Amino acid sequence: MIISRKKKVSLKKEYIRICITYLVIGFIWVYFSDSATIRFIKSSNLLRLANTYKGFLYIFITTILLYHSIEKLIQKVQLTEKELRKSKAELVETNEELQLYVEQISEAEEELRAQYEQMLEYDKNLATSEEKYKTLIAQMQLGLALYEGTTGQDIKDFILVEVNSSHEILTGIKKEAAIGRRFDEIHPTYEQEYLSKMRNIIKTGEPCSYERYKKETNIYYEILAYRPKENQLAVIINNISKRKKMEEELQFLSYHDQLTGLYNRRYFDQVLKRLNHTKYMPLSITIADINGLKLINDSFGNMVGDQYIVKIADTLKKAYREDDTICRLSGDEFVVLSPKTEMNMAESLMQKVYKSAKKEKVNEMDLSISIGFSTKFKKDQSSLDVFKKAEDYMYRRKLYESPSMRGKTITTIITTLHEKNPREELHSRRVSQLCEKMGTILMFSEDKVKELKMVGLLHDIGKIAIDERILNKPDKLEKEEWEEIKKHPAIGYRILSTVNDLAEMAEYVLAHHERWDGTGYPKGLKGEDIPMESRIIAIADSYDAMISERSYRSALSKKIAIDELIKNAGTQFSPELVSIFVKKVV
């Protein structure tokens, strides 16, 4: 627009210049040509002719001048039009560029508006996140403390600027009293090794974690420290006392017997290697084995057996010295490693154990333990050989100590059973007498009659392991309860078979509930396969049970009981023995 306006002004000036030029030339021509003609030409005819040619000359000259002026003007017009077209093209191009810029600006404006709205949303979310973060920090179970300092300042001079509630609970340090105080004021007894770790964090930015025990609170802490920003230290703490206690318990259990608290075989193997050194010689190895533990477990249950083991362990602890290592190798076997101990001292310690054991009882049973020892005098002497000699010594003592203990235990079992169920004692004695009579009538030898009498007394010994509530139940037994009762022959067998002298009697007790027709228990033996003694016990046992008062029924008469025996002869009982029993015993 500016270029076009300038061109128009220039063309207008050119028009005016042409007109003024034409006017001046015409004025000069008319004025001077007329004057010159009149001055030089006197004839009127020549004057007219001169005026005519003068007019032609004027027209010719002005035409030439006008042509050149107009040509020049046209060139300027053309140049102006060319410039105008160029300017128009430039304007169009500029306009297009401007339009593009406008569109880009519009797009940028839309994008900025979207970004602005997004920023508003981010600000809103950030505020929400900050609120959640603050809530999370405030309510998390881990304690968090933030300390700040200045460049070059030591951790001791860092100031506590923020803590959460858990930090206060875990450490006992009140937030109000701690905020704004220096690190060394809050933690005056902090260990140097941990302070060094924190200095390194502040210096390098590398986080670290460690465990710290605080005597004042008796608490184990797990601490994670890191540097959020320059000259800041964040400390996260957690109470790991329960975990440490569990770790200690696991560590204890990995080297200790859970029942007795003594060392276990794993520890024994390690300490035996450690003690294989000249400075510990002579090294005495003592092996102790509980007599009749299986008998106790079968008779009184594993709980009583465990009590027996613990009592033995306590006896060993009292007898041996602080430097001696006592280990429980297996269920009933213990070993003691005594460094710098001669054979006479090992003998003295063994006798001390025997003496202490005589003073102790479990369930009215004396403690019975067999002990043997051997001594290693040189480092290169085989520990395995020494252990074997101690074991052999122990087994030699066991040959005469264990049977005596088992006999006493059998007596205790019978006594305990009769205390649990007084009726059982009277029943067993009556069955024993009936068996004795049968043995005499059958002309058994004197020893055989005594054996049969003893079996009659012991036939229900397995009931020691049956629940007292079942034995004394006044009502009819449930199916499950009856199945428990049916276990007593097998239990009695296990109890008696532990004693060498009673091994044969154990077989008679096992079979005393077998039936002549093979439908009895526990093996389902039939006819002559059932031992004679077991068949006699079965008849005597059933007869006395029928004529005795029971919690769930009244006693039957002898006649009814005899009729029942005769009725079941050939099915439950041996027909021949029933006939002898009825005719000659009752």
Residue pairs with C-beta under 8 A, 6 or more apart in sequence:
3 83
3 84
3 87
4 84
4 87
7 80
7 83
7 84
10 76
10 80
11 73
11 76
11 77
11 80
14 72
14 73
14 76
15 73
17 69
18 66
18 69
18 70
18 73
21 65
21 69
22 62
22 65
22 66
25 61
25 62
25 65
26 58
26 62
29 58
29 61
33 54
33 58
37 47
37 50
37 51
37 54
38 47
41 47
41 50
137 144
137 164
138 164
138 165
139 164
139 165
139 166
140 164
140 166
141 166
141 238
142 166
142 236
142 237
142 238
143 163
143 164
143 166
143 167
143 168
143 169
143 170
143 171
143 236
143 237
143 238
144 162
144 163
144 164
144 166
144 167
144 234
144 235
144 236
144 237
145 160
145 162
145 163
145 167
145 234
145 235
145 237
146 160
146 161
146 162
146 163
146 228
146 232
146 233
146 234
146 235
147 155
147 158
147 159
147 160
147 161
147 183
147 232
147 233
147 234
147 235
148 158
148 159
148 161
148 231
148 232
148 233
149 155
149 157
149 158
149 159
149 202
149 231
149 232
149 233
150 231
151 230
151 231
153 231
154 199
155 183
155 195
155 198
155 199
155 202
155 233
156 182
156 183
156 184
156 195
157 182
157 183
157 184
158 182
158 183
158 233
159 180
159 181
159 182
159 183
160 178
160 179
160 180
160 181
160 182
160 183
160 186
161 179
161 180
162 179
163 173
163 175
163 178
163 179
165 175
167 173
167 175
167 237
168 174
168 175
170 219
170 221
170 237
170 238
170 239
171 217
171 237
172 217
173 186
178 186
183 190
184 190
191 212
194 210
194 212
194 223
197 208
197 210
197 225
198 225
198 233
200 206
200 208
201 207
201 208
201 225
201 226
201 227
201 233
202 227
202 231
202 233
205 227
207 224
207 225
207 226
207 227
208 224
208 225
209 222
209 223
209 224
209 225
210 222
210 223
211 220
211 221
211 222
211 223
211 240
211 244
212 220
212 221
212 223
213 219
213 220
213 221
214 220
214 221
218 241
219 239
219 241
220 239
220 240
220 241
220 243
220 244
221 237
221 238
221 239
221 240
222 237
222 238
222 240
223 235
223 236
223 237
223 238
224 235
224 236
224 237
225 233
225 234
225 235
225 236
226 233
226 234
227 233
227 234
228 234
254 266
255 263
255 264
255 266
255 267
256 262
256 263
256 264
256 267
257 263
257 264
257 327
257 328
259 306
259 309
259 310
259 313
259 328
260 309
260 310
260 313
260 328
261 313
262 313
262 316
262 317
262 326
262 327
262 328
262 334
263 271
263 325
263 326
263 327
263 328
264 327
264 328
264 329
265 327
265 328
265 329
265 330
267 325
267 327
268 325
268 327
268 329
268 335
268 337
271 325
271 327
271 337
272 337
272 383
275 283
275 325
275 337
275 339
276 283
276 379
276 383
277 379
278 379
280 339
280 340
281 340
281 376
281 377
281 378
281 379
282 340
282 341
282 342
282 343
282 375
282 376
282 377
283 337
283 338
283 339
283 340
283 341
283 375
283 376
283 386
284 336
284 337
284 338
284 341
284 342
284 343
284 345
284 346
284 373
284 374
284 375
284 376
285 335
285 336
285 337
285 338
285 373
285 374
285 375
285 376
285 383
285 386
285 387
285 390
286 335
286 336
286 338
286 346
286 349
286 350
286 371
286 372
286 373
286 390
287 333
287 334
287 335
287 336
287 371
287 372
287 373
287 387
287 390
287 391
287 393
287 394
288 312
288 316
288 333
288 334
288 335
288 336
288 353
288 369
288 370
288 371
288 394
289 332
289 333
289 334
289 369
289 370
289 371
289 394
289 395
289 398
290 308
290 309
290 312
290 332
290 333
290 368
290 369
291 368
291 369
291 370
291 398
291 401
291 402
291 405
291 406
292 368
292 402
292 405
292 406
292 409
292 498
293 305
293 308
293 309
293 331
293 332
294 494
294 498
295 406
295 409
295 410
295 495
295 498
295 499
296 304
296 305
296 308
296 365
296 409
297 304
297 305
298 465
298 491
298 494
298 495
298 498
299 409
299 413
299 416
299 461
299 464
299 465
299 491
299 495
300 363
300 413
300 416
300 464
300 465
301 465
304 362
304 363
307 362
307 363
308 362
308 365
308 367
309 328
309 331
309 332
311 360
311 362
311 367
312 334
312 357
312 367
312 369
313 326
313 328
313 334
315 353
315 356
315 357
315 360
315 367
315 369
316 326
316 334
316 336
316 353
317 326
318 356
319 349
319 352
319 353
319 356
320 326
320 336
320 338
320 349
320 353
321 338
321 349
323 338
323 339
323 340
324 336
324 337
324 338
324 339
324 341
324 349
325 336
325 337
326 334
326 335
326 336
327 334
327 335
327 336
327 337
328 334
329 335
335 387
335 390
336 349
338 345
338 346
338 349
341 349
341 375
342 375
343 373
343 375
346 373
346 375
347 373
350 371
350 373
353 369
353 371
354 369
354 371
357 366
357 367
357 368
357 369
358 366
358 367
360 366
360 367
361 367
363 412
363 416
364 412
364 415
364 416
365 408
365 409
365 412
366 405
366 408
368 401
368 402
368 404
368 405
368 408
370 394
370 395
370 397
370 398
370 401
370 402
371 394
371 397
372 390
372 391
372 392
372 393
372 394
372 395
372 396
372 397
373 390
373 393
374 386
374 387
374 389
374 390
374 393
375 386
376 383
376 386
403 499
403 500
403 501
406 498
406 499
407 499
407 501
410 458
410 461
410 495
410 496
410 499
410 502
413 461
413 464
413 495
414 428
414 457
414 458
414 461
416 464
417 424
417 425
417 460
417 461
417 463
417 464
418 424
418 425
418 428
420 464
420 468
420 471
421 463
421 468
421 471
421 472
423 548
423 549
424 460
424 463
424 471
426 548
427 460
427 544
427 545
427 548
428 456
428 457
428 458
428 459
428 460
429 457
430 544
430 548
431 456
431 457
431 459
431 537
431 540
431 541
431 544
432 453
432 454
432 456
432 457
433 453
433 456
434 456
434 540
434 543
434 544
434 581
434 585
434 586
435 452
435 453
435 455
435 456
435 533
435 536
435 537
435 540
436 449
436 452
436 453
436 456
437 585
438 452
438 536
438 539
438 540
438 577
438 580
438 581
438 585
439 448
439 449
439 452
439 453
439 536
440 449
441 580
441 584
441 585
442 580
444 452
451 504
451 505
451 533
452 533
452 536
454 505
455 505
455 508
455 509
455 533
455 537
456 537
456 540
458 492
458 496
458 502
458 505
458 509
459 492
459 508
459 509
459 512
459 537
459 541
460 488
460 492
460 541
461 492
461 495
461 496
461 509
462 487
462 488
462 489
462 490
462 491
462 492
462 493
462 494
462 495
462 509
463 471
463 485
463 488
463 491
463 492
464 491
464 495
465 487
465 488
465 491
466 484
466 485
466 487
466 488
466 491
467 484
470 477
470 481
470 484
470 485
472 551
473 481
473 551
473 552
474 551
474 552
475 552
476 552
477 485
486 513
486 521
486 522
489 509
489 510
489 511
489 512
489 513
489 521
489 522
490 510
490 522
492 506
492 509
492 510
493 506
493 507
493 509
493 510
494 506
495 506
496 502
496 503
496 505
496 506
496 509
497 503
497 506
507 531
507 534
508 531
508 533
508 534
508 537
509 534
509 537
510 522
510 523
510 534
511 523
511 525
511 530
511 531
511 534
512 534
512 537
512 538
512 541
513 520
513 521
513 522
513 538
514 520
514 521
514 523
514 524
514 525
514 526
514 530
514 534
514 538
515 526
515 538
515 571
515 572
515 573
516 526
516 527
516 530
516 535
516 569
516 570
516 571
516 572
516 573
516 574
516 575
517 526
517 570
517 571
517 572
518 524
518 525
518 526
518 527
520 572
530 574
535 573
535 574
535 577
536 577
538 572
538 573
539 565
539 573
539 574
539 577
539 578
539 581
540 581
542 564
542 565
542 572
542 573
543 561
543 562
543 565
543 581
543 586
546 555
546 556
546 560
546 561
546 564
547 555
547 556
547 557
547 558
547 561
548 555
549 555
556 564
558 586
562 582
562 586
565 573
565 578
565 581
565 582
566 578
566 582
568 578
569 575
569 578
569 579
